[in-house]
């Protein structure tokens, strides 16, 4: 994108003109609450199934199934970040035609990609779950949950892309409202289908896809009714090849990074599966608990991407740099506070998922080991988010691939066979976060595109 030919940003855009910390927080909190409700309706399946079906059901909807689902969805979310970046840059530069092309291409891509993933997921569900050594006692329910979930993937992807479009133009509130609606839909249907109708894991899966359809309908309604330049017209939904190429150039590294994260987590899940159902259930519940932190740091990362993207598009380089520093500071303080809260009160949260003493004991062992190390991840999320905002995606992806994914896999293959224990598996996280954070700091400080931006007079 040639920024020299961009039109000047319109006045009145708070992201490019307002007080930086206030604008970051005003953008951050709706994303945070939106992510919270996203996690809540995902967690609702685990809570209801864990309490009304048992630990085998909890392991079936979590464990391998959750890991593969996260791989699929996170790959698309990474790809869709390319749309968020270019739309935020075009919107900041007030290039209406480009915004329109990007919006319609993004929605068309969501539909096509969702259709492909649905077919592939339904066909290959058994093979994928068996490849992860999913225990035979939970395999049938795991396959059933996964296949039903795949049937709702198109709605899931449309919502994620639509929410990314709204955030790119600075609207982080309405995606929150949509998630609140879908969350309560999921909770009500979870209780109705699982507890009321005794439908087991299939009821939980049906409740989830119904809630995703609700959120997709709501986001499409807003995009088609707005009078702003990002208005969606169903008749105009088509692929614009140059725009799609630009989206993939920016989004593919992020999508590939997500796949590598998920692939390393799959290998970790295989190691966890070898430790038995109690550990699988404890690991599943822990994953829901620590998602509280990940939704917070991810919200800061998304805020950094949009803030940097719009200010970069508007040519405000000083605000780009200052915004990154402010976002890092806020993320670090929040991380330290939440780590302390989870460490002290985590045992009470586990009771939401199960009353099995063995599962809770193992879960607390995991939590007490990992929670104090969360601070080592902050630089990865914020700096990579900021770099995506200026279109600098490939080097951060390579850093993450080497520092997190490859090193984590090496650790699992070498250390776990020698010391087959859950703490050995857990150590792969702080080890790789610390090394990758150092690599990000070195790249950002001395080599990144952001550091090379000219200072404003």
C-alpha positions in Angstrom: 0.0 0.0 0.0 1.4 3.4 -1.0 0.8 5.7 1.9 2.2 8.8 0.2 -0.8 9.0 -2.1 -3.3 8.5 0.7 -5.9 11.2 1.4 -5.5 12.9 4.7 -7.4 11.4 7.6 -10.8 12.9 8.3 -11.1 14.9 11.5 -12.9 13.5 14.4 -11.4 10.0 14.4 -10.7 9.4 18.1 -8.2 6.6 17.4 -6.0 8.9 15.5 -6.5 12.1 17.5 -7.7 11.3 21.1 -5.7 10.7 24.3 -3.8 7.5 23.6 -4.4 5.5 26.9 -8.1 6.5 26.9 -8.6 5.4 23.3 -6.8 2.1 23.9 -8.9 1.4 27.0 -12.1 2.5 25.2 -11.3 0.0 22.5 -9.9 -2.6 24.8 -12.8 -3.1 27.2 -15.5 -3.9 24.6 -13.0 -6.4 23.0 -12.3 -7.8 26.4 -15.9 -8.3 27.4 -16.6 -9.6 23.9 -13.8 -12.2 24.3 -15.1 -13.0 27.8 -18.5 -13.8 26.4 -16.9 -15.8 23.6 -15.1 -17.8 26.2 -18.2 -18.0 28.4 -20.3 -19.7 25.7 -17.4 -22.1 24.9 -16.9 -22.8 28.6 -20.6 -23.3 29.1 -20.4 -26.6 27.2 -17.6 -27.8 29.5 -19.4 -26.7 32.6 -22.8 -28.2 31.7 -21.3 -31.4 30.3 -18.8 -31.8 33.1 -21.6 -31.5 35.7 -24.4 -33.4 34.0 -22.6 -36.0 31.8 -19.4 -36.6 33.8 -15.6 -36.3 33.4 -15.7 -38.5 30.3 -18.0 -36.0 28.7 -15.8 -33.1 29.8 -12.8 -34.8 28.3 -14.7 -35.4 25.1 -15.7 -31.8 24.5 -12.3 -30.6 25.6 -9.0 -32.4 25.2 -8.3 -33.4 21.6 -11.6 -32.1 20.2 -11.1 -28.6 21.6 -7.5 -28.5 20.3 -8.4 -29.4 16.7 -11.3 -26.9 16.7 -8.9 -24.2 18.0 -6.5 -25.1 15.2 -9.2 -24.6 12.5 -10.8 -21.5 13.9 -7.5 -19.8 15.0 -6.1 -20.4 11.5 -9.0 -18.5 10.0 -8.9 -15.8 12.6 -5.2 -15.3 11.7 -6.1 -15.1 8.0 -8.9 -12.6 8.8 -6.4 -10.3 10.6 -5.2 -9.4 7.1 -8.6 -7.9 6.5 -8.6 -6.1 9.8 -5.2 -4.6 9.0 -5.9 -3.4 5.5 -9.4 -2.1 6.3 -8.0 -0.2 9.3 -5.3 1.4 7.1 -7.7 2.2 4.3 -10.3 3.5 6.7 -7.7 5.7 8.5 -6.6 7.1 5.1 -10.3 7.5 4.1 -10.1 5.4 0.9 -13.7 4.5 0.5 -13.5 2.4 -2.7 -10.7 0.2 -1.2 -12.7 -0.2 2.1 -15.7 -1.4 0.1 -13.6 -3.9 -1.9 -11.9 -5.2 1.2 -15.2 -5.7 3.1 -17.0 -7.6 0.3 -13.9 -9.7 -0.5 -13.5 -10.6 3.2 -17.1 -11.8 3.6 -16.9 -13.9 0.3 -13.7 -15.5 1.5 -15.3 -16.4 4.9 -18.2 -18.2 3.1 -16.0 -20.2 0.7 -13.4 -21.0 3.4 -16.1 -22.1 5.8 -17.7 -24.4 3.3 -14.4 -26.2 2.6 -13.6 -26.5 6.3 -17.0 -27.9 7.1 -16.7 -30.7 4.5 -13.1 -31.6 5.4 -13.8 -31.5 9.2 -16.9 -33.8 9.0 -15.1 -36.3 6.8 -11.8 -36.5 8.6 -12.9 -36.1 12.2 -12.3 -39.7 13.3 -8.9 -39.8 11.6 -7.8 -36.6 13.2 -8.9 -37.5 16.7 -7.4 -41.0 16.5 -4.1 -39.5 15.3 -4.0 -37.6 18.6 -4.3 -40.8 20.6 -7.8 -39.9 21.9 -8.7 -42.5 24.5 -11.2 -45.1 23.1 -13.7 -44.5 25.9 -14.2 -40.9 24.8 -13.6 -41.2 21.1 -17.2 -41.7 19.9 -18.5 -38.6 21.8 -15.4 -36.6 20.7 -16.1 -37.4 17.0 -19.9 -36.6 17.4 -19.2 -33.3 19.1 -16.6 -32.3 16.5 -18.8 -33.2 13.5 -21.8 -31.2 14.8 -19.5 -28.3 15.6 -18.1 -28.3 12.0 -21.7 -28.0 10.7 -21.8 -24.5 12.1 -18.4 -23.3 11.0 -19.6 -21.0 8.2 -21.6 -19.0 10.8 -18.6 -18.9 13.1 -16.3 -17.6 10.4 -18.7 -15.0 9.2 -19.1 -13.7 12.7 -15.3 -13.5 13.2 -14.7 -11.8 10.0 -17.6 -9.3 10.5 -16.4 -8.5 14.0 -12.9 -7.9 12.6 -14.3 -5.5 10.1 -16.1 -3.5 12.8 -13.1 -3.4 15.0 -11.0 -2.3 12.1 -13.1 0.9 11.8 -13.0 1.4 15.5 -16.3 -0.2 16.5 -15.6 -2.7 19.3 -18.9 -2.3 21.1 -21.4 -4.0 18.7 -19.3 -7.2 18.4 -19.6 -7.3 22.2 -23.4 -7.0 22.1 -23.6 -9.8 19.6 -21.5 -12.1 21.7 -23.6 -11.3 24.8 -26.7 -12.4 22.8 -25.1 -15.5 21.5 -23.6 -16.4 24.9 -27.0 -16.4 26.6 -28.5 -18.3 23.7 -25.8 -21.0 24.2 -26.2 -21.2 28.0 -30.0 -21.5 27.8 -29.8 -24.2 25.1 -26.9 -26.0 26.9 -29.1 -26.4 30.0 -32.1 -27.3 27.9 -30.5 -29.8 25.6 -28.0 -31.4 28.0 -29.6 -31.1 31.5 -33.3 -31.0 30.3 -33.4 -33.4 27.3 -30.3 -35.5 28.3 -28.8 -35.1 24.8 -25.2 -35.4 26.1 -22.4 -33.9 24.1 -24.5 -33.6 21.0 -26.8 -31.2 22.8 -23.8 -29.1 23.8 -22.6 -29.0 20.2 -26.0 -28.0 18.9 -26.3 -25.3 21.4 -22.9 -23.9 20.4 -23.7 -23.8 16.6 -27.1 -22.2 17.3 -25.4 -19.4 19.2 -22.9 -18.9 16.4 -25.7 -18.5 13.9 -27.2 -15.8 16.1 -24.0 -13.9 16.2 -23.4 -14.2 12.5 -27.0 -12.9 11.7 -26.5 -9.9 14.0 -23.1 -8.9 12.5 -24.4 -9.2 9.0 -27.4 -7.0 9.9 -25.2 -4.2 11.2 -22.8 -4.4 8.2 -25.7 -4.2 5.7 -27.5 -1.3 7.5 -24.6 1.1 8.2 -24.3 4.3 6.1 -20.5 4.4 6.5 -18.1 3.4 3.8 -17.8 -0.2 5.1 -21.5 -1.0 4.3 -22.1 -4.5 3.0 -24.3 -5.3 0.1 -25.2 -9.0 -0.5 -25.2 -8.4 -4.3 -21.7 -7.1 -4.2 -20.2 -10.0 -2.3 -17.4 -11.3 -4.5 -13.7 -11.9 -4.5 -11.5 -9.1 -5.6 -8.2 -10.8 -6.5 -5.7 -8.0 -5.7 -7.5 -7.3 -2.4 -7.6 -11.0 -1.5 -3.9 -11.4 -2.3 -3.2 -8.4 0.0 -5.3 -9.9 2.7 -3.5 -13.2 2.4 -0.1 -11.6 2.3 -0.7 -10.0 5.7 -3.0 -12.6 7.2 -1.3 -15.8 6.1 1.7 -15.4 8.4 -0.7 -14.8 11.3 -2.8 -17.8 10.3 0.3 -20.0 9.9 1.5 -18.8 13.3 -1.8 -19.8 14.8 -1.5 -23.2 13.1 2.0 -23.7 14.5 0.7 -22.7 18.0 -2.1 -25.2 17.6 0.1 -27.9 16.1 2.5 -27.6 19.1 -0.6 -27.8 21.4 -1.8 -30.9 19.6 1.6 -32.6 20.3 1.2 -31.4 23.9 -2.3 -32.8 24.0 -1.1 -36.2 22.8 1.4 -36.2 25.7 -1.5 -35.2 28.1 -3.7 -38.0 26.7 -1.1 -40.6 27.7 -1.5 -39.6 31.3 -5.1 -40.7 31.6 -8.7 -39.3 31.8 -8.2 -37.5 35.1 -5.3 -35.5 33.7 -7.2 -34.8 30.4 -10.2 -33.5 32.4 -7.9 -31.4 34.6 -6.1 -30.0 31.6 -9.4 -29.2 29.9 -10.7 -27.4 32.9 -7.4 -25.5 33.3 -7.6 -24.4 29.7 -10.9 -22.8 30.4 -9.6 -21.1 33.5 -6.4 -19.7 31.9 -8.5 -18.5 29.0 -9.5 -15.6 31.3 -5.9 -14.4 30.9 -5.6 -15.1 27.2 -8.8 -13.2 26.4 -7.3 -10.2 28.2 -3.9 -10.2 26.6 -5.5 -11.0 23.2 -7.8 -7.9 23.6 -4.7 -5.8 24.2 -3.1 -7.3 21.1 -6.1 -6.6 18.9 -6.3 -3.0 20.3 -2.6 -2.5 19.4 -3.2 -3.8 15.9 -6.2 -1.5 15.2 -4.6 1.5 16.9 -1.3 1.1 15.1 -3.0 0.4 11.8 -5.2 3.5 11.7 -2.5 5.8 12.9 0.0 4.3 10.5 -2.6 4.8 7.7 -3.0 8.4 8.8 0.8 9.0 8.9 0.9 9.6 12.6 4.2 7.7 13.4 4.7 9.3 16.9 1.3 8.0 18.0 2.2 4.6 16.7 5.3 4.4 18.9 3.7 5.9 22.0 0.6 3.7 21.7 2.8 0.6 21.7 4.6 1.7 24.9 1.3 2.5 26.6 -0.3 -0.8 25.6 2.8 -2.8 26.9 2.6 -1.1 30.3 -1.2 -1.7 30.7 -0.8 -5.3 29.6 2.0 -6.0 32.1 0.1 -4.5 35.1 -3.0 -6.4 34.2 -1.1 -9.6 33.8 0.5 -9.4 37.3 -2.8 -8.6 38.9 -4.7 -11.4 37.2 -1.9 -13.9 37.9 -2.2 -13.2 41.6 -6.0 -13.6 41.6 -6.0 -16.9 39.7 -3.2 -18.3 41.8 -5.1 -17.6 45.0 -8.7 -18.4 43.9 -8.2 -20.9 41.1 -9.5 -23.8 43.2 -12.9 -22.3 43.5 -13.2 -21.9 39.7 -12.4 -25.6 39.2 -15.6 -26.5 41.2 -17.6 -25.1 38.3 -16.3 -27.9 36.1 -16.1 -30.9 38.4 -16.3 -32.1 42.0 -13.9 -35.0 41.3 -11.2 -34.5 43.9 -8.5 -36.2 41.8 -9.2 -33.9 38.8 -9.2 -30.8 41.0 -5.9 -31.7 42.7 -4.2 -32.3 39.4 -5.7 -29.1 38.0 -4.4 -27.0 40.8 -0.9 -28.5 40.3 -1.1 -27.3 36.7 -2.4 -23.9 37.6 0.1 -23.1 40.4 2.9 -24.1 38.1 1.9 -22.0 35.0 0.0 -18.9 36.3 3.1 -17.1 37.8 4.8 -17.3 34.3 2.1 -15.5 32.3 4.2 -12.2 32.5 6.7 -13.8 30.1 4.2 -13.8 27.3 3.2 -10.0 27.3 5.8 -8.8 24.8 4.9 -11.5 22.3 1.3 -10.6 22.0 1.6 -6.8 22.1 4.6 -6.4 19.8 3.3 -8.9 17.3 -0.1 -7.1 17.3 1.6 -3.8 16.7 3.8 -5.1 13.9 0.7 -6.6 12.2 -0.8 -3.1 12.3 1.9 -1.8 9.9 1.8 -5.0 7.8 5.1 -6.4 9.2 4.0 -10.0 9.5 6.6 -12.5 8.2 9.5 -11.9 10.6 7.2 -12.1 13.7 5.8 -15.3 12.3 9.2 -16.8 11.9 10.2 -15.6 15.4 7.2 -17.3 16.9 7.7 -20.4 14.8 11.2 -20.9 16.0 10.9 -19.5 19.6 7.5 -21.0 20.6 6.5 -23.8 18.3 9.7 -25.5 17.2 11.3 -25.3 20.6 8.2 -26.5 22.4 7.9 -29.5 20.1 11.6 -30.3 20.7 11.1 -30.0 24.5 8.1 -32.4 24.4 9.9 -35.0 22.3 13.1 -34.9 24.3 12.1 -34.2 27.9 8.7 -35.8 28.3 9.8 -39.4 27.5 12.5 -38.9 30.2 10.3 -37.3 32.8 6.7 -38.3 31.9 4.9 -35.9 34.2 2.4 -33.0 33.7 4.9 -30.5 35.1 7.4 -31.5 32.4 4.8 -30.8 29.8 3.8 -27.5 31.5 7.4 -26.2 31.6 7.4 -26.0 27.8 5.2 -22.9 28.0 7.3 -20.5 30.2 10.5 -21.8 28.5 9.3 -20.9 25.0 7.5 -17.7 26.0 10.7 -16.3 27.6 13.0 -17.1 24.7 10.4 -15.7 22.1 9.9 -12.5 24.1 13.6 -11.8 24.0 13.7 -12.4 20.3 10.7 -10.1 19.7 12.3 -7.3 21.8 15.6 -7.5 19.9 13.8 -7.5 16.5 11.4 -4.6 17.5 14.1 -2.4 19.0 16.7 -2.7 16.3 15.2 -4.1 13.0 11.5 -3.7 12.8 9.5 -1.6 10.3 8.1 0.5 13.1 11.5 1.5 14.4 12.4 2.7 10.9 9.4 5.0 10.6 10.5 8.6 10.3 9.9 10.8 13.3 7.4 13.7 12.9 8.6 17.2 13.3 
